[in-house]
Amino acid sequence: MQSASSSGPAPRAQGELLITPGHSKAPETPRFSIVRVTPDMAASLLTVKRAGAKRNQTAVSTYGQAMRAGEWVLNGMPIILSRNGFLLDGVQRLYACIEAQTEFVTVLAENVPDDTVHTIDQQRRRSFTGVLETRGIPKPSAIASLLAKLIRYEDGTLTRGTSTPPWSQMERALEANRTEVDTAVKFSFDHPARLLSEAIRTPLSFMGLQADRTAIRRFLDAIAHPERFDANEPGAMIRRRLVEARQDRARRPSSVSLFALCIKALNDTISNNRSEAYVWNPGNRQTKAEEPFPQLHGYHGLKNFVQSEARIEMSERLKQEAQAALADPGVYTMSVETITIERAEEYLAANRGNRNIVQAHVAAMARDISNGRWMFNAQPICFSRSGRLLNGQHRLSAVLEAGQPIEVLVMRDLPEEAFETYDKQAKKAPVVDEMFDDFGDKALVSAPAVLLWRREMKPPGQPNATPTAAEIREVIQSHPDLMRLRGFARKLVRYGRASALVYAAYKVLRDEPRLGNVFLDRLETAANLPPGHIIIRLRDRLIDLRKADQNSQIDEILAAWEKFKRKPGIPINQANLGF
């Protein structure tokens, strides 16, 4: 495989398979091959990634672990190179290859139109809960939450954001601790201590059942039935804290803080100690003083994963299948197909054990198809060797809803294990980088456009509709002034969400530009406003609404604007304030 560059030839490798749609043999036709990617090749490909393509460490860790463990599955999802030699998709897999220092076999798509980049990887993401659901595992959400919390508790990252451990790590933890996990989930759901949220109760039950079964039961009993215990019983004290938090939101601890307090109280229950109060100081940016996260006495942690013979055999089989595909690409069938309504119905009949279809996602893609925005982007619809539909149910459903055909790559004869490998990393935001290369703050490019679409362009009768990447790009192109208000919003960040402020300001200026400039200037500066003025009250109200949803903030600003239009209450002699 040659080094990729924007001016040189695209990478070549053994096992190449060229795909040409039957109606065209033009040199611009996308082509597909099966290749082995080494760490050196991955580094070469990353030199031509788009400027806006960022590393997602969660995805990199997930993929890297699978590569190191020999569990990487050739699942049909391609590394995508554009006609101009840019890497459109595959960044996280390539970073994982380098991090794991392990080669992997994948599909390579080349000569794909550059302007399809915004359509790539916009599908709804799977969660680990969804994977457990498809396996028929009871209480999948509780199990996924338990594993994530305990892994982060043990590796010391519980207080650092809300990231989710790699799926492969949770898979191994579940396999090594399946009996204990099932026991803890049943114990937690059977116990009447429902005042303590399940997200805390279940992992605490897992830990407590290992540390001291009598103590964890007593602790939860005291939360459920405080009248049976002394007032200074640890569980009863935690219950009082929970009741107070329900009555006063300002006293409500975060989930992490509550978990820490419960561990402290459970430690007292185990040792039969009594404390006057339970507090935990995680520290902050100002003081930087930090109390270590409490450790539960007698809890030895999750059992380590030991690879079973069955898993070793599966890993070896997947490696052999990948090698066979390199030697003979015909092992897998790849073809560009026109998916008609009849064919979509036929393919969906093979949809077994997949996620529930999300109608809003289907409707969004159907709008793109109906409005001529659908683009061939090299991401395939995938079938297993048994004929099961592994990936693509939403696109097929969108064809039925739109009543129009689309062209897609279809790949068949994949291993059944591929099913659980799709859509693991975080969903990408719509790609708009190339449209606004001079913007320093790309994070705020699409959010106001989404708000505008939802409030002004959303199809009637579809309350849960979400815009597609193509629709967001269209809003941005049609409303360039929307983006120019980002600076205004950043100056008022303490008063509300930047995206809400951008949209509200844009709405005001479209209504009456001259008077709107005055309103926004005074909202920003509060200059020369009499006490009790509409805008003074608005600023105070927005501070109260800082944690409210975006629509509440927007509605508050627009309501004040309507009052201001009727009676500004200040001299209006500023015509062009430059927003």
N, C-alpha and C positions, 0 to 999 in steps of 0.2 A: 504494500500500500504506500503510495507516494505521499509526501507531505502536502497538506492542503494550503493553498494560498489564494488570494483574491485574483491574482493574474495568471497563475499557472494552472495546469490541468487538475481536475478533481481526483481524489484518491481512487486507486484501483487496488484490487485484491483478488486472491484466489476465490473461486466459487461465485464469480459474477453472474448475475442473471438479469438480462435486459427485458424490460416490459414495455411494449408499445401498444397503445390502444388501437383497436382494429380499424378505426376510421382515420388514423393519422400516422404518418411515418416521418413527421417533421423532426429536424434535429433538436428542436426545443422540448421534445417529449421527455417527461421525467423517466428516469431509469432506476432500477432497484437491483441490489445485489446483497449477498450475505458475506460478511467480512469478519475477520478477527482484528480487534482493536487492542493494541499494546499500550502501555503507559506512555511510551515515546510518541506513538501516533496520536494518542489522546491530547498530549501537550501541543502537538502540531496543529490539530484541529481547533483547539481552543484559541489559537492565535488569530483565527478569523471569525470568532464569535461576535455577535452584535454588541455595540458599546453598552446597550442597556441591559444585557443579559447578566444577571447577578448570580452568585453562588448561593445555593440554599443548603446550609449545612445539615439540616435534618434529612433532606433527600439524599445528600451525598453519603451520610453515615449509613442510611438504610441500604442504599445500593452497594456501598463498599463492603458492608458486612456480608451481604449475600454473595458478592464476588469472592471474598476471602474464604467463605465457608464452602465454596463450590456449589452454591445453590442458585446461581444466576440462571434465569430461564430465558431462552430465546423466545420472546412472546410476540414478535411481529412489529413492535413499535420501533420505528426507524430513527437513526441519526439522520438529520435532514440538512442537506447542503443546497444553497440556492444557485440559480443560473449564474450569478455574479460571484460565486465562490464563498459566500458567507454561511456560517453555521446558524441555521434557523432553529434547530431543536436538538437536544441531546447534551446540553451543557452539564447538567448534574451527573449524568452517567459518565461523562468523560472525566470530570473532577474526581468521581468515585474510583475510576480506574487508576488514576494517578495516586490517590490517597491509599488505596488498597494494594497498589503495586501488583495488580493482577489483571491479566488480559481477559477480554470477554468477547463473545460472538454475538453479532447483532445484524439487523437489516440496515443497509445504507441506502438512503434515497438521495439522488442527485438530480440536478437540473430542474429543481422545483422553483416555480415563479417566486421572485423575491417578495412580491406584494401579498403573498398568502401568510406572512409571518403573524399577522394579528389574529388569524383564525386558528393557529396551532395551540393545542393544549388548553383549550377553553372549556373542556368538558367538566361536568360535575365530579368533584373529587370523592374517592372512596374514603371511608374512615375505617379504623380497625374494628370498630363496632359493627360496621356493615359486613366486614369479612366474617366475623363470628356469627352474625345473623345467617349468612348464606350456608354456614355449616350446621345450622340448627342448634346452636349452643344456647341454653336458656340464660336469661339476664345478660345479654351481651354487652350492654352499655355499662353495667356495674362492673363486669369483669375487666373491660378495657380501661375504665377509670381506676380501678384498684391496681392493675398492673402498672399503669403510668405513674400513679402517685408513689407506689412503693419503690419503683426503679429510681425515680428522681429523689426520693427520700434517702435511698442508700448511696446514690452517687453524689449527693450534696448539692443538687441543682434545684431543689424544691423551692428555694427562695429566689431563684433567678428567672423571672418571667414565667411564661405558661407554655413553653415548648413541650412537644410530645416526643417521647423516646422513639427511636427507630422501630418500625414494625418487626423487623427481624429479632430485635432484642426482646420485644414483648412476646413474640412467638415462642422464643426459647424459654422465657420465664414461665409462660403458661404451660408449656410441655413438661417442664421440670417440677412444677408445683400444682398440677391440675387437681389432684385430690384435695389439697389444702385450700386452693382457691374455691372449689365447689362447696366445700364445707363452710368456709367463711361467708360466702354469699348467702347460702341457705340460713346460716345462723343470724346474719344481719337482717335479712328480710323477714324472718320469723319473729324477731324480737320487737316488742312494742315501743321501743325508745325512738319513735319516729320524729320527735322534736329535734333530734340530732340528724342532720341531713345525711342521706345515703352516701354521698360523696366522701363524708368523713367516717360514718359508721361502719361501712364495709371494710376499708383498709385497716381501720383500727381493730375491727373484729379479727381480721387475718393475723395481725401482729399480736393481739391479746391472746388468741387461742394458742399461739406458740409459746408466749411468755408465761401466762398463768390463766388457765381456763376459768377458774373460780373468780379471779379478780375481774376479768373482762365482763363476766356475767353480772357481778355485783355492781360494777360501774354503770352498765347500761340499765340495770334494774333501778338504780337510784335516779337515773334520768327519767325513766318511765313512771316510777312510783315514789316520789320524794317523801311522801307522807310516812313511808315505812322506815325511814332512816333519820339519823340525827341531822341537824341543820348544817353541820360542818362536814358531812360526808362528801368526798370529792365529786361524785357523780351528781349529787343534789346541788352543789355549788355551780357546777357547769350548767345544770338546768336553769338555775336562776339567771345566769349570764345569757342564756339563749332566750329566756322570756323577756328580759330587759331589752335585748337587741330587737326583738319583734316590736316592742312598744316605742323604741327610740332608734331610728335608723343610724343616727350619729354614733351610737355605741355598738354598732354591729361590726364584729371583727371580720377580717378577710378569711377566706377558706383556709389559707396557709396558717394564719394566726390561730384560728380555731383548732386546727389539727394539732398545733404545738401545745395549746392549752390543754387539750384532751389527753395528750401524751403525759404531760406533767401530772394531771389529775389521776390518770391510770397508774402512774408510778407510785403516787401516794396510796392508792387503793391496794396495790401489790404489797407495799411495805407497811401498810396500816398506819401511815402518817397523816397528819392534818395540817393544812395551810390556811392562813387567813384569807388569802386571795390568790388567784392564778393570773399571772401576767407574763408576757414574753415580749422582749424588746428586740426587734429585728434590725434596728439601726436605721439611719437614713442618710441622704447625701450630705446634709449639713453636719450632723454630729459624727457620722461614720462609726459610731459605737455600735457594736453588734453582739447580741447574745447568741451563742451557738444554738442551732436547732436542737431541741431536746431529743434524747435517745431513750427508747423504751427499755427498761430493765428486763433482761431475760429474752429479748427478741434477737435471734441470730440471723435474720435476713432470709431472703429468697434462696432456695436451693439452687446450686449451679446446674446449668444444663449439661447433660452428658449425651452426646450424639448417639442415637440408637442405630442398630444395624439397618433398619428399614430406611432411615434417613441417609445413611451412608450409601446404601444401594441406589436410592433415588438420585443423590448427587452424582454418582458415577454414571448413571443412565443419562442424565441431562447433559453431562460432559460429552458422552459418546454421541448423543444425538446432535449436539452442536458441531462436533467434528465431522459427522456424516454429512451435515448440511453444507459445510465448507467444501467437502469433496464432491458432493452432488447436490446442487441447489434444488433439484427436482424433488428432494425429500419433502419440501414444503411447496404448496401451490400458491403462486401469487399472480393476480390478474387485476387489471383495471376494469371495473364493471359499471354498467349503467343500472342503478337500483330503481326499478320501476315500482309502482304500487304493488303489483302482483309479486314481484321478487321480495319486496320488503315484508309482505305478509308471510311468504314462504320462509324467509330467514328468521323472522320473529317466532315462528312455530317451533324453532329449535332453541328457544330461550328458556333454559331451565336453571333454577336456583340463583338467578341474578338478583341485583338490588331491585327495590321497588322503583318503578319509573316515576320521575318527577315531572309532572305535567308542565310546570312553568318553564323548565329547561327545554322540553320538547317544543313548546309553543314559540320560544325564542328562536330556535333553529328553524322552525317552520316559517317564521317571518322572513328570515334571511333567504330561504329557498324561494318563497313566493315573490320576494322583492328583487330577485336576481343577484343577491349578495353572496350566495353560496360559492365557495372556491375549493377546488381540488387542492388538498394540502399534504397529501402523502401519508396521512394517518389512516391505518387500515381498520376495516371490520374483520374480526378474527373468529375463526372456528377451530375447535379442537379436532383431534383425530377421530373422535366418536361422532362428530357432527354437531356438537353443542356450540351455541353462540357464546363466545367468551367476552366479546367487547363490541359495542356498537348499537346497543338496543335503543338509545335515545335518538341517534341519527336515523335509524330505520323507522322509528315511530314518527319522527318529523316528516319523513317522506309521505307517510300515510296522512298526516294532518294537512300538509301543504298540497297534497294531490299532484305533486310534480316529481319527476325523476331527478336524481343527482348522480354524479360520477364519483366513485371512491375506489381505493385499493382494497381488495379482499384477499385475505391470507388464510389458508386452510392447513389442516393436518398438524396443528400445533399441539404440544403436550398439554394434558389436562392441568398440570401445575401452573400453567401460564395465567389461569383465571384470577388468582389472587395477587398478581403482580402489577395490575393496571392501576393507574391514577393514584399512586401513593403520596406523591409530594403535594405541597400546597398549590392550590390553583393559582395560575398566573394572572396578573392584572392585564387588561388589554394593552397590546403593544402600541404605543404612540410616540416612542422615542424619536423615530426618524422624522416625525412631523414637527417636533419642538426641540431640536437639537440645542438651541440656545437657551433653553429653560434650565435653571439651576435646581429647580424643585419639581422633579417629574412625578413625585408621589401625589401631588395635588392636581395633576392634569386631568385624570379621568373621573375623580370623585364628584366634582360639580356637574360634569356632563351626565353622570348617572342620575343625579338629583333632578336635573332639568328634564331628562327623558321620563323619569317616573312621574313627575308632577305635571308635565305638559304634553307628553307624547305617548304615554302608555296606552295600549289598546283597551277600549272599554270592556268591562266584564271580565277582566283578568287581574284581580287584585294582587296576585303574587307574581305577576310578570316581571322578568328581569331583562335588561337590554343585552343584546349580543355585542361582541367586540366590534363588529361592523357598524352597528347602530351607534355605539359610543363614538367611534371615529367620525361618523357622519355628523353627530352633534358638535363635536369639537371643530370640525371644518366649517360648519355652518354658523357657529357662534364664536368667532375668534376673540371677541371682547370678553367673553366669559373667563378666559385664561389670564387676561391682563389684570384681573382684580385679585390675583393671588397675594400681591404685596399688601393690599388693603387688609385682607383677611389675616395675614400673619401679624400685622400690628395689633390686631384685636384678639389674639389667641386666648387671652384670659377671659374673654367674654363669650366664647363659644367655639364650636368646631369650625375649622377653617373652610371646609367644603360647604357647610351651611351658610357661612358668612359670604363666601364668593357668590353662591347662587342668589341669596337674598339681595346682595348689592347689585347684581346684574339685573335682577327683576325690577328693582327700584329705578335704575338708570334707563331701562327700556321704557318704563312708564312715563317719566318726565325727566329728561337728562339734566336740565339746568337746576331745577329744584332738588332733584335727586343728588346732585353733587354737593349741595349745601347740607342736605340731610346726612350723607355719609361722612362729610368732613366733620360735622358736629358730633356724630356718633363716635368718630375716632378720637377727637380732641376734647370734646365737651366745652369748647371755648365760647365765652360770652353767652352762656345759657343761664336764664334766671332759675332760682330754686324751684323745684317741682316741675320743671319743663318735661314735656313728653319724652325727649331723648334722655334726660337725666334718669327718669323712671325706667326707660328701656334699658339703659346700661345696668342699673341695679337689678332689674328683672333677669337680664341675661346671665349675670353672675349666679343668680339662684338656679338658672337652668343649665349651668355648665355641663352637668352630667346627664341632662335629658337627651332625648333622641333628636336627630337633625331636624325633623319636620316641626317639632315643637319650637325649636329655636327660630326656624325660618318664619313660622306663623306669627311668632311674637314680634319679629322685626317688621314684617309686612303689615301687621295690625297697627303698629306705631306709625309706620309710614303713611297709612291712610289717614290717621288723625292729623299728622303733621301737614299733609297736603291741604287739608281743610282749614287749619289754623296753625301756621308755622310758629307764631309767637316770638319771632326774631326778625330783624331787618333782612331782607333778601337782596343783597347786592353783589353776590359772588356768582359769576356765570360759568366760569371754566376753572375748576379746581383740579383737573387733570387725572381723574380716576381712570 
